[in-house]
């Protein structure tokens, strides 16, 4: 009698994968909804966003989609992809309001979060995916850049899409993804050419060199051909501008040399991008932008040492190469800004999540001495955040005693649950509670406090419902230390700001 072997039952694994993907999509959707809360309420407060808003509205007025202009002057410091996306968003919304213009950045942030989850899920499992997405959601820079019209969030999405696709092509041999990879590279170059080439090219070159050094294998010629075609497509706008705009070659040359510290006479587009910082500021930017997740960097270092930089996992090593190579590059380059490292934060979130999973597996070795430290930290954070929210909603927003008491009770319950979970050594559940509370705090700040602060400083607070000058004047007089940043700039500070803005073009 013959027996027929049955195929393995994959129903459970497929169901688990489907649930994991659904969870990632749901988390990205919740994040997008949170980002869009009062998205168009805060006025424009940064020079970068002010330039983008002016250029997009100028494009819509002139119907010239090739040559960006601001106040009648040619503005060629960046390719126009983000301006096109902003114009498309304004057209779909029916008007070029701040909310419509900022919507593409919020959508790009949510897509970047989902991309990070999909990437982490392919590296390990859906638990790592959810952990990476939660950690990325907690980073301050993801909220600030996701709520403003600048090129940074779209650039981070395109660059990370190119890096994720390269990971699958290079380490899993999925050559069918080469056209999608080339498209992602082209879109990144069309967003911010020099930055995209560095962010995508450096980790890829390091990874290719490392494989060639160990195995002697070089990438096929076809991959270099796809890379060349992608870069050429992304740079095609520059060719058109060189043809139609006299003197554009000098502007492009100056902008290309500027990150290397070489300043040559040029137009306002060059001067607007001059921002040199000391070498150690790149590390400070990463710590600040990834806060509070950057507090987990010691755990990542512990994991890197134990695994010898993920020596037995090429794909995780590539994730580490992205963070390390770009951090070193921006430390060497004299020109740097905080948002330059935004593209490294998805990879950093994956590393932190992987390190936390490994540390949790060895929790018996260190939970004894870490437990009191966690309890002290949670109590301190709970007191500060609860008091701040109670003051804002109860006193500053004039909610009354009832609102103050309600916020304090809610804060005490949330942070009390976190402390109780730590005492019971249920660290995973505690992490979820802390993540939810921190997200609520970020939502409170960017969705409400930041809106009021910006409008008061810009002198348009009377447009806010419930604003009374007497109330806020009394608050600033009574709590000068707490509400000092709400003070409108003095005339001297405004003159200096206008002078700097004029010097930048």
N, C-alpha and C positions, 0 to 999 in steps of 0.2 A: 504494500500500500504506500502510495506516495503522498507526501504532505506538501502543501504550498505555504511558503513563508509569507506572512502578512507584512505589509509595509508598516513602518513605525508610526505610531499615533502622534500626529503633530497638532492635534486639535487644541490641546492645552497651551502649547507654546504659541500657536497663532492667536489664541484668545488673549493670552498675556501680552503679546506684542500689540494687538489691537487696543487693549485697554491702556497700555503705556502711551501709544501714539495719541489716543483720544485725550488722555490726561495732559499731554504736552500741548495739544491744540487748545484745550480749555484754559490752561494756565496762561498761554500767550494771549487769548481773547480777554481774560480778566485784566491782564497787564495793559492791553490796549485801551480798554474802557477806563482804567484808572488814569492813564496818561492823558486822555482827552477831557478829563474833568477841568472845566474852566480854562481850556486850552488857549482861547483867544482873549482872555480877560486881562492878563498881565501885559502892560505896554512893552515895547521894544526897549531894552536896556543895554544891550551889548553892541559894539561897533560892527561885529561880524554879521549879526542878524539884521542890523539896520541897513548894511550894504546889500544883503540879499533881498530884503523887502523892496528897497528902492529899485534894484535892477529888474526884479520880476515885474513890478508895476510899470516900469519904463518899457519893458519888452511888450507888455500887453497894450500900452498906449501907442507904441510905434509899429507894432506888428512886425518887428524885425527880430527873428529868432536866431540870427547868426552872430551878430556883433553886440555883446552886452554893453550897455552904457549906463552911466549914473550922472545925473545932473548935466547931461549933454556931453560928457567925456567918455571916451572909450575905456572900458574896464575889462582887461584881459588877464587878470591874475589867476582865474580859474576857468576851466571849461564850463559850458552852459548846461550840463545835464540836470543839475539841481534846479536851475532857473526854469528849464522846460517842465520839470515835474511840478514845480510850484505854480506855474502858469496853468498847467492842466488841472491841478487841484482847484485853483480859483475858478476856472471855466466850469468845472463840474458843480461847484458850489453856487455858481451864479454871481459871485462877487469876490474880490480879492481881500477878504477880511483876514485878520491875523490867524484866526482859527483855521480857515481854509488853507492858508499858506503854511501853517505849521503841521497840518495833518500828515503830509508825507513823511516827516521826521518821526512822528509817533507811530505810523504804520511800519516804517523801516525798523524802528526799535523793537516792535512786536515780532516782526519777521526774523530779526536777528536773534531774539530770544528763542523762537521756535527752531531756527537753524541750529542753535547751540544744543537744544534738546535732541534733535535728530542726530547730530554729530556724536554726542555723548552716548546715545542709545546704540549707535553702530560700533562704538569703541568697546562698550561693556554690556550694559543692560539698561532697562527702563528706569531702574532706581537711580543710577548715575545720571540719567537724563534729567529726571525731575530735580535731583539735587543740584545739578549744574544750572538749571533754569532758575531755581529759587535763589541761588547765590548771585547769579547775574542780575536778577531783579532787585536785589538789595543794594547794588552798587549805586552810589550817588550820581556818578557821571551818566549812567544810563537814564536817569530821570531828568537831569538838567539838559542833556543834549537831545533827548527825545521830545522835548517840549519847546524847541526853538527852530526857526528856519535857518539852518546852516547846512553846509555840505557834509559835516562830520558823521552823522548817523547813517546817511545813505552810503558814504564812503566805507564805513565800517561793515555795513551789510554786504556790499559788493566784494570787498577784500576778503571777508571771511567765507563768503560763498566760493570764491576762487580757491582759498586754502582748503576748505572741506572737500571740494571736488578733486583737488590735487592729491589729497590724502587717499582718496578711494582709487584714483588712477595709479598713483605711484606705489602704494602698498598692497592694494587688492587687485591690481591689473585690469581695472574696468575701463578699457580704452574707449568704450562707447560714450563715455562722459566727456571726451575731449572737446566736442563742439560746445557743450554747456560750459565747460571750464573757460574756453576761449571767449565766450560771450560775457561771462562774469568778469574776466580780466579787462575786456574792452569797456564795459560799463564802469569799472573802477577807474580806469585811465580817463574816461570821459567825465568823471566826477572831479578828480584832482590828480593830475597826471603824475607829477614827481612823487607825491606821497604814496600813490597807489603802486607805482613801480617798486618803491622801497619796501612797503609793507608786504606785498605779495612776493617780490623777487628775492629778498634776502632770506627768509626762512626756506624757500624752495631751493635756492642755491646751496645753502648749508646742508639741507637734507640730501640733495643729489650728490654733493661732494662727499658726504659721510658714507653713503652707500658705495660710491666709486672707490673710496679709500679702503673699505673693508672687503668688497667683493670684486672690484675691478670692472663692474658693469656700468656702462654709461647709458643714459636715456636714449631711446630711439630718435632718429633724426626727425620723424614725424612730429614728435612733441615740440621740438624747437620750431618747426614750421608753424604749428598751431599757435605757439607763443608769439612768434613774429607777426603772424596775421592778426592776432588779438590786439597787440600793441599798436600796430599800424591802423587798425580800425578805430581804436580809441583816440589816436592822435590825428585822425583825419580832419577834425575841426580846426586844428592848428594850421594845416595846409591851406584850408579854405580862407582862414583869416589872414595868413601871410599873403594870399593872392589879392584880397579885397581891401585890406587896411594898410596904408602906407606907414612905415616905421614900426610895425608890429614885431619885426625880428629883434630889434633892440630891447623891447619890453620882455619878450620871451627869454632872451639871453640873460637879462638881468635877473629875472625871476628864477631862472635855473641856477645861477651862481649864488643867489642870496642864502640858501640853506648852508652853503659851505663857508659863509662868513665873508664873501667877496661882494662888496658894495660898489656898484657903478652907477653913474647918472642914469636915471630912468624916470618913468612916469609915475603917477600916483598909485598904480597897482603894485609897483615894487615897494614903495615906501609903506603901504598899508600892511605889508607882510613882514616888516622888520621887527623881530622880537627875539633877541638873544638872551640866553640864560646860562648860568654856570652848569657844569657837567652833572653835578649831583642833583639838579632840579628834576631830571627825568625820573629818578627813584621817588622823589617827593611827590611828583605829579601822580605816579602810579599808586602810591599809598593813599593819597587824598581822593583820587578819582574812584578807586575801588573800595573805599571805606564803606561799611565796616568790615567787608570781607577780607581786606588786606591784613586784618589781625590774625588771619589763619596762615599767613606766610610761613611762620615757624613750623607749622605742621607740614606744609609743602616741602620745605627744606629737609625735614626729617624723612619724608617719603622719598625724596630724590636721593638722599645719602644711602638709605637702606636698599634701594633698587639700583644704585649706581646709575642714576639718571635714566631710569626705566630701560635698562640695558636689554632686557628680554622682551620688550614690547616696542617695536619700531613706531607704531602709530602714536602711542602715548609719548614717546620721545619726541616725535614731531611736534606734538602739542607744546611740550616744554621748550623746544627750539624756537617756536614762534614768540613766546614771551621773552626768553633770554636774549635772542639775537636782536630783536627790536629794542629792548631796553638798553643793550650795549650800543646799538647804533645811535639812538637818540641821546645817549650820554656823550657820545663822541661829537656828534654834530652840534655846532654852536647855536643853531636856531631850533627852538623847541617851544611847544605850548602844551598845556594840560591835555587838550583833546587829541593830541597826536597819538597818545597811547590808548585811545578808546578801542582801536581795532584789536588790541591784545587782551581785552577783558573777557571775551568769550572763552579763549584758551585758558586764561587764568582761572575762570570759574570751573572749568572742567578739571584742572589740576587740583584745585581746592576740594572739589567734591570727591575726586578719587582719593586724595589724601585723607579726607575725613572718613571715608568708608574703611580704608586700611587702619586708621587709628581706632575706629570703633571696634574693629575686629580684635585689637589688642588692648581694649579698654581696661581689662583687669590689671594691667601692669602700671597704669598711671591714673586711674580714676580716683584712687585713694587720696593723693595729694592735690589733684586738680579740682576735686569736688568743692572744697571750701573756697577756692579762688573763684569758681563759677558762681557760687552763691553770693559772694561779696559783689562781684561784677553785676549780677542780675539785680540785686537790691539797689545798687547805685544807679543803674540805668532806669530802673523802675521809678525811683524817687524823682530823678531829673525829668524824665519824659512825662510822667503823670502831672508833676507840678507845672511844667511848661504848658501842656495842653489845657489843664484846668485854668491857668492864668489867661491863656489866649481866649478860650471860648467863654469863660465866666466873667473875666474882668475887661480885657481889651475889646472883645466883641459885645460886651454888656449883656451877657446871657443871664446874669443873675445868680443868686445862691443855688437855685435848683440845678442849673446846668453845671456849675462848679462841682457840686457834690456828686452829680451823676458821672461826670468825667473822672473824678477821683476814685469813685467806686469801681468803674470799669477798668481803670488802670491798675488798681490794687488787685482786682480779680485776675486780670491777664498775667501780670508779673508774678502774682502769688502762685498761679498754676505753673509757671515756668520754674519757680524755685522748688515747688513740690515735686515736679518731675525730676529735677536734678537730684533732690534728696532720695528719690526712689531709683536713681541711676537709669532713668529712661531718657537718655540723651537725644535720641532721634525725635521723640515727641516734643521734648523741650525745644529743640532746634526749630521745629515747625511752628510752635507757639511764638518764639522770638521773631521768626521771619514774618509772621502775620502782624505782630505788633509793630515791628520796624516799618513794614510796608504802610501800615496805617499812619505812622508818624510822617513818613515821606509824603504820603498823599495829603496829609494835613498841611504840611509846609508848602509844597508846590501847588496844591490846589486852592489854598486859602491864604496862608500867611504871606507867601511870596507875592501873591496878587495884590494884597493890601499894601505891602511894603513898597512895591514898585509904583503903585498908583499914588501913594502919599508922596514919595520922593519925586515923582514926575509932575506933581501939582494937579492931578486929575482925580483925586480921591472923591470929589463931590459926585462923580458918576457912579460910585459904588452905592448900592441900596443900604440904607441905615447909617450912612456916614453923617456925623455931626462934628463940626470944627471944635466946639467947646469941649466935647467929650475927649477927643484925641489930644487937644492942647493940654487938658488937665492930666491925661495919662502920661504924656511925654514929660511934663513938669514933675509928676509924682514918681515916675519910674524911669529916670534918665538912663540908668545903666541897662535896663532891660529893653527899652525901646529906642536906644540911641541910634541904631541903624535905620530907624524909620524917619529920622529927621531929614527934611529936604536939604539938598546941598546949599551951602552958602554962596553968595555972589562970587566970591573969590574962587571957590571950587568950581563953579559953573564956568567962569572965564577960563580957568586952566583946562577944563574938559573940552570946551569949544576950541581952544587953541590947539590942543592935541589932535582933536578931530580934523581941524583944518590942516595941520601938518601932515596927517595921514592921507589927506586927499578927500 
